[in-house]
Amino acid sequence: MICFQCNFWLSFRKRIRSKLKTYVFYLYFYGVFMVKYVCTVCGYVYDPEVGDPDGGIPAGTAFEYIPEDWFCPVCGVGISSFEQE
């Protein structure tokens, strides 16, 4: 049988571990996937927080999830001409 204090600490550890996993996920997601990309031809910067509303890309879309047929809104080149900032 687990005493009240031990049960408290076990549940506390589980809650902390759960929150830590959530924080690590957000750090990983925003640190790795939400990176800006620059067009090597014209210098246009794709910002995932803004997206490209005119091109049909909603805000919050990481560059890795942009369709292959998307093109630079300034000069018209494909996504293969973009580099990570």
N, C-alpha and C positions, 0 to 999 in steps of 0.2 A: 504494500500500500504506500502511495506517495503522499507525503505531507503537503500541507497547503503551500508552504514556501517553495518546495521543490516543484510542485505543479505550476506555481506561478512562474518560476524561472524557466521551466520547460516551454510553457506557452509563450513567454516573453521571447525566448530564443527563436521559436518558430515564427513569431510575428516579425522580428528583426530580420531573420533570414529571408522571409518573403518580401519585405520592403527592400532589402538590399538587392535581391534579384531584379526587382522592378527598376530600381535606380540604375543598376548596371545595364539593363536593357535600354533605358532611355539614353544613357551616356553613349552606349555603343551605336544606337540608331542615329542620334543626332551628330555624334562625332565622326562616324564613318560614312553613313549614307547621305546625310544632309550636307554634302560638300558642294561648293560652287564650282562650275565648269566654265571655261573661257573658250570662245571661238577663236581658233588660230588665224582665221582669215581677217575678220573685222574687229575682234576684241569684245564682242557681246558677251556679257556674263549671265549665265543661267543660274538663278538663285532658286533653290528648291522651296524656300519659304514663300516666294512670290509666284513661282510657276510661270506659265505662259498662257494667260487667259485667252488671248487672241488666237493662239495655236491649238486650243483645246486641251491644254495641260493645266489641271487645277493646282492651286497652291498646296504645298506639302508633298508634291510628287518628287521623289528622289530621281536623280539623273539616270540611275540604273533601270528605272521603271518607265522611262519614256519610250514610246514606240519607235521602231527602226525607221519608219517613214516620216518622222518629225524632222523639220529643218530649221535652221537659224532664221529668226524673224527679221534680221537685218540684211544678211547677204545671201541667204538661201542655200547654204551648204548643209550636208547631212550631219548626223551626230558623230560620225567618224572624225570630223575635223575639230572636235572639242577636246580640250585637255583639262585635267583637274587643276584648280587654282592653288 
